[in-house]
Amino acid sequence: MDSLYEDQAVGTALPYAPLPVSNAMTRFQATIVILLLCIGLGLLGWYIFEISSRNEERIQAGIERIDIISGKINAPIQWEYRIETVPDLSFDQRVNAMGKDGWELVFARRASDGSTYSPVFSYEMIFKRPKKIDATSTEQSKQDRKQNPKQK
């Protein structure tokens, strides 16, 4: 084991001299650190006080938003329906056009005009889509909720 350390001399000086390290803080530095800590704690206390002073307003606003959202979620969907009769040749075009307008095909059946010699076939279709809600009914429901907050 001693052979590992044979190259190193016991009393040789290092090629550089380490600088003296002082971990001591000056009085001025300590004062600045304490001052910054006091300012930080003061700002934290002020922030917490400001938040807690407006809790009731924020809670009330949050409850109103939740009521509006739950009213939209729990409201039954109202549908509007449309019945169309389309000849065989234009079936695809008409169904695609109705789909672009938001209509969903619910039922379709192929029917004839009842002629025995040369019957003409067409499709009888029923479409539906959610009824569009106008802005006046939305405003009216908001006013109703404000007047009667306990009713749903």
N, C-alpha and C positions, 0 to 999 in steps of 0.2 A: 504494500500500500504506500510505503514511503517512496517507492520509485516513481509514483505518479507526480509527486511534488518536488522532485529533485531539481528541476530546472528553475524553480522559483527561489530566489534568495529571501531569507527571512527579513532582513532589515533594509531592503531596497526602497527607495522613494518612488512614488508614483510620478509619471511624466507630467501630471498637472496637479495643482493643489486645489482641493475642493474649497468652494467659497463658504464662508460661515453663513448658516441659515438661521434666521431669526423668525420664529413663529409668533412672536409677541406682536400684538396689535397696539398701535399707538392710541393714545387717549382720544385724539381727533377721529380716528377711524372707528373706534367703538361708539363714539357719540353719533356719528353719521349712521351706523348700522342700527342703533337703537331708534334714532329719529325715523328712518325708513320703515322699520317694523311698526312704529306707532302710527305712521301715516297709512300703511297698508291695513292695519287692524281697524283704523278709523273708517277707511273707505269700505271695508267689508261690513262693518256694523251699519253704516249708513245705507248700503245697498240692501241688506237684510231688512232694515226698518222700512225702507221704501216699498219693498215687495210685500211685506206683511201688512202694510197700511192699506193697500188696495186689493186685498184678497177677496173681500165680499163682492166688489164690483166685477172682478175677474170671474169669480165663481158664478155670479148671476149671468154674465155674458156667455160663459161656457154652457150653462144650463139651457139658455135660449137657443144656442147653436145646436145642441143635442136634440132639443125638441123639434126644431125645424128638420133636421136630418131624419129623425125617427118618423116624423110625419110623412116625409117623402118615401121612406123605406116601407112603412106599414100601409101606405095608401093603396087601395085596390087599383089594379090597372084597368082602365076603361078602354074598350076596343071600339073601333069603327069597322064596319063590314061593307063589302062591295061585291055585287054579283055581275059577272061578265059572261057573255056568250060570244065565242070566237070560232070562225071557220077553221077547219083542219089545217089548211095551208099556212095560216098566220099564227098558229098556236104558240110556237117557240118565241117569235118576236114579241107577241103581246105579253106573255108570261114574263119575259126578261124586262120589258118596259115597266110592267107593274112592280117587279122586284126592285128596280132602280128607284121607284117612287116610295119604297118602304113597305109595300104590300107583300104579305106572305100568303102563298097558296094553301088554303085549308082543305079544299075539296074540289075535285074535278070529275066530270063524267062525260062520256061521249054520247051524244044524242043525235037522232035523225029528225028530219022535218015530218016524217010520217008518210011520205010518198012511197008507193009501191013500185012505180016504174023506174024512177031515177031519184033515189033519196039523196038529200044533201046532209052531210054530217058536220056537226060542230061540237065544240066543247062548252059545257056549262060549268063555270068555275065560281067558287066563293073565295074571296080574299079577305084578310083581316090585317089591321095594323093598330098599334097603340094610338089612342086618341091624343091629339096634340093639345097641350094645356096652354091657354092664352095667359098673358101677363096680368090681366085684370083679375082673374080668378085666383092667381097666386098672391097678389097683393091683398085681396079680400081675405084669404085664408090666414095671412100673416096678421092682419088686423084682428081677426077673430081670436087668434091665439093670444094676442096681447090683452084683449078685453077679458077673455076667459081662460087663464093659464092652466087651470086644473082640469079642464075638459079636453078630451082628445078627439 
